[in-house]
């Protein structure tokens, strides 16, 4: 990963396609991830956005935070609508109704809209090979409706539908590996990103849009409300998720794995878990179990990079 | 289309309830959510712009001297800029009446 910490303003586009004044919670990592991703869009981009936090906070009628063409779609058909837009643009160019100006299509969804409800439509769009970028903003539960568990919720996390207690440790299943599911479609570009590594995120979004054919980017976005963490720790938590190996950053280009950040040594997962209220009930044994699983997963991805 | 939700009636709503003006939330003051505000000591500022990059609101801009400063009209006071500032320019102070 390139280190761009010296003089940031010259290296980042000044444009703000995601306007301020949106109603995101204080310290929202997902709003930051959307803002950074929008900066990397080429001039002509159409966004199809699934129901979820990003739709609710950005488009409270009669106001909108978007400065790009934007359509709100249902949970289940984000990828289908985005494929429709892409196919329509192609058909209109072919019939001479509209010049082929290289307009790009981006679909956005939360983890619920991607890994639970919209998975079938996403799989279809990836399989048909539409030229679009699908971005999943993963905050690891249905935060917008009140922190219900999704299939992207990590093991041991306490949510309102997987509460911790005497007989429960919270979420009983492991996080669904969406990047691997997307990669299994043999699409040209799959990546994971974090808003705590903004230049890496923007480079990946730009690359995902530029590649011909479908691309998928999975962005871990910290949610202080649902993760029960302090709002000012959002960036630090994103960084810790990467440094502990809980959420490794990598790219898969035409089946070739590539680590975005080479970590000589993983930090213990306690550093990441202890900052979040949703994990505070975990016992030593459970943390040990999580640690073993995280290391094993990380090694498995590292092996694939060769 | 009017941007103020108090004044808007059904007569003014566009067909299909579409938005005709982009980015109108910029008129909405989220700054009054704030309980803490950033305060700056520019003696130590190296103008790196990290606070601008990490602000979830995108409300940090440059003043005429090139220093980065949050626009308190939108700043919700999350404290990310204070936490991430490499030289410790920013401290969060409680808002007072």
Contacts between the chains, C-beta under 8 A, distances in Angstrom:
chain1	res1	chain2	res2	distance
A	5	B	48	7.2
A	5	B	50	7.4
A	5	B	86	7.9
A	6	B	48	7.4
A	7	B	47	7.8
A	7	B	48	6.5
A	7	B	49	7.2
A	8	B	48	5.7
A	8	B	49	3.8
A	8	B	50	6.0
A	8	B	52	7.0
A	8	B	53	5.3
A	9	B	47	7.7
A	9	B	49	4.0
A	9	B	52	6.6
A	9	B	62	7.3
A	12	B	49	7.5
A	12	B	52	7.8
A	12	B	53	6.1
A	16	B	58	5.1
A	18	B	58	6.8
A	19	B	22	7.7
A	19	B	23	3.6
A	19	B	24	7.7
A	19	B	25	5.3
A	19	B	26	4.7
A	19	B	58	7.6
A	20	B	25	7.2
A	20	B	26	5.9
A	20	B	30	7.5
A	20	B	57	4.9
A	20	B	58	5.0
A	20	B	59	4.9
A	20	B	71	7.6
A	20	B	74	4.2
A	21	B	25	3.6
A	21	B	26	4.9
A	21	B	27	6.7
A	21	B	28	4.1
A	21	B	29	7.5
A	21	B	30	5.7
A	21	B	74	5.7
A	22	B	25	5.2
A	22	B	30	7.7
A	22	B	57	7.8
A	23	B	25	7.8
A	23	B	28	8.0
A	23	B	30	7.1
A	24	B	56	6.4
A	24	B	57	8.0
A	26	B	33	6.7
A	26	B	76	4.6
A	26	B	77	6.7
A	26	B	78	4.6
A	27	B	56	6.6
A	27	B	76	7.9
A	27	B	78	3.7
A	27	B	79	7.4
A	27	B	80	6.1
A	28	B	56	5.1
A	29	B	56	7.0
A	31	B	56	4.5
A	31	B	57	7.5
A	32	B	54	6.8
A	32	B	55	7.5
A	32	B	56	4.0
A	35	B	56	6.9
A	35	B	58	5.2
A	36	B	53	7.9
A	58	B	25	7.3
A	59	B	19	7.5
A	60	B	25	7.8
A	61	B	5	7.7
A	61	B	17	6.8
A	62	B	1	6.1
A	62	B	2	6.9
A	62	B	3	6.6
A	62	B	5	6.1
A	62	B	8	5.4
A	62	B	13	7.6
A	62	B	19	7.3
A	62	B	24	7.4
A	63	B	3	6.4
A	63	B	5	7.4
A	63	B	19	8.0
A	63	B	24	4.6
A	63	B	25	4.7
A	63	B	27	7.5
A	63	B	28	6.2
A	64	B	19	4.4
A	64	B	21	7.9
A	64	B	22	6.6
A	64	B	23	6.9
A	64	B	24	5.8
A	64	B	25	6.6
A	65	B	23	6.5
A	65	B	25	4.3
A	66	B	19	7.9
A	66	B	22	6.2
A	66	B	23	6.8
A	67	B	22	4.4
A	67	B	23	4.3
A	68	B	22	7.7
A	198	B	53	5.4
A	198	B	54	7.3
A	231	B	78	4.3
A	231	B	79	6.4
A	231	B	80	7.3
A	232	B	78	5.9
A	232	B	79	3.4
A	232	B	80	5.5
A	232	B	82	6.7
A	232	B	83	4.4
A	232	B	92	7.7
A	233	B	83	6.9
A	234	B	56	7.4
A	234	B	78	7.4
A	234	B	80	6.0
A	235	B	54	5.4
A	235	B	80	5.8
A	235	B	83	6.9
A	235	B	84	5.4
A	236	B	83	6.8
